[in-house]
């Protein structure tokens, strides 16, 4: 019992060192049908109940993190862990500036940096299956991928240019689980971001070269009409862990230990 209390205290201290953080909401588990099943036997994948940040991590929250963990400052981070654009929209290594409002989602962060932030809170990045499971929900139903209005909103956002200054995080309509901004604000890192299309072997689709690239890969999709999900998977598969972009942020997740 004493060891458990000490562990809990340590987690709280580390989480506090990351500064204020988004509220977490409970995402009920279920069955997720991936666009690219890892194998014919995995056309439906069980997803356990988990906790997910209500919204993406903001510039202010990430600034608090780098102040406590200076190895992740823009001027100190090793190039192995982030490209030259890392936090490039901030005015200074420890100052946000007009291009990075405090309440806007932090972007220009690598997978390594996002992972380190979540771990500092005693959390982790969501898996791709968890993120997609949560993202299939509209405000009314758990899986809205066959809802034309829901799909149209997603595709409309994908067709818009990125604003020079991102709006505040957390203002989007909550979905059925209470999660905001999974669509319509930024793309988001997941823990296993390149696990789906990166290897044609995982698709067991016959000729590995024929299905290695995005256009041909779409032909192997379980639901060829789910273009929005295909775009997300294709985008993630184009990434490498040190990459940073002006519209790629993240949020954190945590397991739920059922009693």
C-alpha positions, -999 to 999 in steps of 0.1 A, spaced: 0 0 0 28 24 9 46 18 -24 13 24 -42 8 57 -25 44 68 -32 39 59 -69 7 79 -71 24 109 -54 53 107 -79 29 106 -108 11 137 -95 43 156 -90 55 148 -125 21 157 -139 22 190 -121 56 197 -136 39 197 -171 16 226 -160 -21 228 -165 -35 201 -187 -67 193 -205 -96 176 -187 -99 139 -195 -130 122 -207 -140 85 -207 -143 69 -240 -163 37 -238 -147 7 -254 -162 -11 -283 -153 -27 -316 -135 -7 -342 -135 -17 -379 -102 -4 -394 -100 8 -429 -70 -14 -434 -74 -45 -413 -40 -59 -402 -52 -93 -414 -85 -108 -425 -90 -121 -390 -87 -86 -376 -115 -69 -396 -130 -60 -362 -107 -49 -334 -118 -46 -297 -109 -13 -281 -109 -12 -243 -124 18 -224 -98 45 -220 -94 81 -209 -86 108 -235 -78 145 -232 -110 164 -240 -91 186 -264 -56 189 -280 -27 202 -258 -23 240 -261 8 262 -266 5 274 -229 5 239 -216 34 228 -237 53 260 -227 49 250 -191 63 216 -199 95 229 -217 102 253 -188 104 223 -165 120 200 -190 145 222 -208 159 194 -230 127 199 -250 132 236 -256 135 247 -292 171 258 -287 183 227 -269 165 197 -284 187 172 -302 180 171 -339 175 133 -336 143 141 -318 128 169 -338 133 186 -372 145 222 -377 109 235 -376 103 223 -340 82 251 -323 92 274 -351 60 294 -347 69 305 -312 85 339 -309 114 327 -287 123 294 -270 103 304 -240 79 330 -254 48 322 -276 42 354 -296 14 364 -318 16 333 -341 11 310 -311 -19 320 -290 -17 305 -255 -51 286 -260 -44 274 -295 -32 238 -300 5 234 -300 18 223 -334 53 219 -349 60 192 -323 76 158 -331 63 124 -321 92 122 -296 82 155 -280 45 146 -279 53 113 -263 76 129 -237 49 155 -228 23 127 -222 47 106 -202 54 137 -180 17 136 -171 18 99 -164 0 93 -197 7 82 -232 -3 89 -268 -35 72 -279 -31 43 -302 -44 47 -338 -73 23 -330 -82 43 -299 -80 76 -317 -100 64 -346 -126 47 -324 -132 80 -306 -132 99 -338 -159 79 -355 -184 92 -330 -206 122 -338 -225 141 -312 -253 115 -316 -240 81 -325 -209 60 -318 -201 53 -354 -211 81 -378 -190 70 -408 -221 63 -428 -237 96 -419 -234 118 -451 -236 151 -431 -208 139 -407 -186 128 -435 -192 160 -455 -181 181 -425 -149 162 -423 -141 164 -459 -149 201 -460 -122 207 -433 -97 186 -452 -103 208 -482 -96 241 -464 -62 258 -462 -45 260 -428 -50 294 -411 -18 313 -403 -28 315 -367 -48 285 -353 -80 292 -332 -84 282 -296 -86 245 -288 -117 231 -270 -144 251 -288 -156 224 -311 -188 205 -305 -182 176 -282 -189 141 -296 -209 114 -279 -180 108 -255 -175 145 -247 -143 147 -268 -137 179 -288 -117 189 -319 -108 154 -331 -118 169 -365 -116 204 -378 -87 219 -360 -54 199 -364 -41 165 -373 -29 146 -343 0 122 -334 -9 87 -322 15 63 -306 17 39 -335 13 65 -362 28 45 -391 17 10 -383 -10 7 -410 2 16 -444 40 15 -438 42 -22 -444 23 -39 -472 31 -72 -455 6 -64 -427 -22 -62 -452 -17 -97 -465 -31 -85 -499 -11 -106 -523 15 -87 -543 34 -66 -517 47 -41 -542 14 -36 -559 -2 -24 -526 27 -5 -511 17 30 -522 -13 52 -513 -32 50 -545 -30 13 -548 -33 10 -510 -68 25 -512 -79 -4 -533 -73 -27 -503 -95 -6 -480 -123 -25 -462 -146 5 -468 -136 23 -500 -161 50 -493 -144 60 -460 -122 85 -477 -118 107 -446 -103 79 -426 -81 69 -455 -67 104 -457 -58 103 -420 -41 70 -423 -22 80 -454 -11 112 -437 2 94 -407 20 69 -429 39 97 -445 54 108 -412 86 101 -394 90 105 -357 111 137 -358 88 154 -383 70 186 -374 43 205 -393 22 236 -388 -11 216 -384 0 185 -364 -6 185 -327 -15 158 -301 -35 149 -270 -28 122 -244 -46 91 -233 -46 68 -203 -57 32 -196 -87 27 -174 -83 1 -147 -117 -14 -141 -124 -26 -106 
